[in-house]
Amino acid sequence: QVQLVESGGGLVQPGGSLRLSCAASGIRFRLYVMGWYRQIPEKQRELVAAITTGGSANYTDSVKGRFTISRDNAKNAVYLQMNSLKPEDTAVYYCKAQKLGLLYWGQGIQVTVSS
């Protein structure tokens, strides 16, 4: 079976940092575009960052310069380094794997930015 398991979330103060990890199994990881999305209650899930099979990254405007997505194909893992966190970054963060019509989601992990 396919599994995407997020870790590294939690509570952090404004201006702080967190590093999210997503460990994938059951897929040929190197063939998948990986992404991080986030969602708050009663709002649509939004793309935060994505990284191609070749390592090219893109970000939503609100996190540019603060967040960095990376992948380690040898470890079947994708990461999201989040710096200079703001209260508005508070959300459930989801890992996504996509290859053409195949799409998989992690279970989500809470990130709370609060003083």
N, C-alpha and C positions, 0 to 999 in steps of 0.2 A: 504494500500500500504506500501511497504518497503521504509524506508528512513534512510540514513546515513548522518549526518550533521556534518561537521568538523568546528571547531572554534579554535581560539587562535594563528593564524598565524600573520605574519606581518614582519616588518623590524627590524633587530637587528644588533648590531655591532659584529665584530669578538670577540670571547671569551664570548659572552653573552649567555643568556638562553631564551628558549621559552617552553611553555607547550601546546601541541595540545590536543584537546578533540574531540571525535567522539561520538555523541549521536545517538543511534539506536532505531528505532521503527518499528513495523510491523513484527518482527521476535521473536522467542523464543531465546533470546540473549544468554542465558547460554549454548545453544547447538552449538554455532558457534565458530569456530576458527577466531580470529580477527587479522588483520594485518595493518601495515602502509607501504605504498609504496611511492616512489617519482619519478618524471619525469621532465627532462629539455627538451627544444625544440630539436627536431630531435634526441632524444635519447630514448631508450627503458625504459619503466617503470621498476623500480627495487625494490625488497623487501628491506625494511629498518629493520623492526622488526615484529615479530609475537608472539602471545600468545595463548596457547591452552585453551580448556574449563576448564582444571584443573589448569591453571595459570603458566604453564611452558613457558618460553620466549626464543627466539633466535633472533640473530641480524646479520646483514651483518658486515663483518670485519671492514669496515671503520667507523662504529659508536660504536663499542664495547668500553665500558668504559665511553662513553659520553652520550648515550641515554638510557632511561629506558622505557619499555612498561609496562603498567599495565591495569587491568580491574576491574570494579566494577559492578558485575552482578545485584546487587540491583538497580543500577541506569541505567542499560543498556548502559554503557559507557566504552570506551577504551581511554587510554591516552598515549601520548608520551612526556616524559620529555626530552628535548634536552638541554644539557649543553655544554660548551666549543665549541660553534658553529664556523664553519669555512666557508669562502666564498663558498667552494665547496659543502656545504650543501644546497645552494640555489636551490630551486626546487618548483614545485607544489606537495604537499603531499596529498595522497589519503588514505582514510580509506576503508578497505575491510572486509567483513563478508563472511565466507564460511562454509557450512555444506554439506559434500559429493558433489553432483552435483550442489547444489545451491550456487550461487556466486553473491554478491552485492557489488557495489562501491559507495562511496560518490562522491560529485561533485568536490572535490579537493580544496585545500587552499594554497595560496602562502606563502612561507617562503623565505625571502631575507636576506642574511647575507652580510653586506657591511659597510665600513667605509665612 
